[in-house]
């Protein structure tokens, strides 16, 4: 029966587990389906979670609003880069530490080995969302217990399917699929086999795609930084986590295909994106990422809109921060000419 087991979905799970260095994996109908199933499987009523403050808005809402109301599970949000704060947040009921390898949208890098040490010292699991960094980082060999993905993004690469995945030990995946208490089995996050087949066909060129996304993102970030603009990208030496990412990443796939540009005000951010999309065909305003075309979003008003204003400020998500997932269509110089033209048109550069 497909809700419990499908061979095509099973094969895709094995492929992704191999990419992640995990014993096993299984796929879901969405990234949030993978995240929610994992968190519910690891926590019982009265348990506690420590989570990074800067995470995808849907994950924040699930931890901050849904789990306390529906399951009696509480969460303490911390700056994941402040390891002392992470340690202090643990309680006797903490069951897991949750973070993103490269945070959405501020692009801070998680020190997975040290976070794993903290979690394991307290008898908790480390769960890592690796959506922004497939192939670039492999959290499980670095010490994580579970890795989740939104396959919708880089893994799939075509922005035509919503999908997710959970990777971990064989024992954990079997728990998720248990007929009586398995979150994947009983909550219905079932992946369609046709979706699994399509994504499986795209995985062989994931490495080529990630390398080109990263190459272009680094070049754009360098040029924007040279113009004195407030660009964020972990491949830049000026980024606070540059050295950490160099230590943890695979050398062949760069530093990721996403960079940010702070336009200051929300209105300015939307004007910038509208000009790029409507006047220059540089990319599209969309909340997704990892597509062949460039996708742009104002995070505070989109993928992080679940966070209240005070949490946005504490997370470092400014009102005019634009997240740019750089594509690989057109030549790099053609796309740079388009971007630079808008910067000049808006008097952001001379």
Secondary structure, DSSP 4 states (H G I P E B T S, - for coil): -TTT--HHHHHHHHHHHHHHT-SEEEEESSHHHHHHHHHHHH--TT-EEEEESS--HHHHHIIIIIHHHHH--EEEEE-TT-HHHHHHH--TTEEEEEEESB-TTT-PBP-HHHHHHHHHHTT-EEEEE-GGGTTT--TTTTT-SEEEEETTTTTT-SS----EEEEE-HHHHHHHT-TTT-HHHHH--BPPHHHHHHHHHHHTTHHHHHHHHHHHHHHHHHHHHHTT--EE-TTSTTSTTHHHHHHHS-TTSTT-SEEEEE-SSHHHHHHHHHIIIIIT---EE-S--S-SS-EEEEGGGTTTTTS-HHHHHHHT--TTEEEEE---SS-HHHHHHHHHHHHHHTTS--
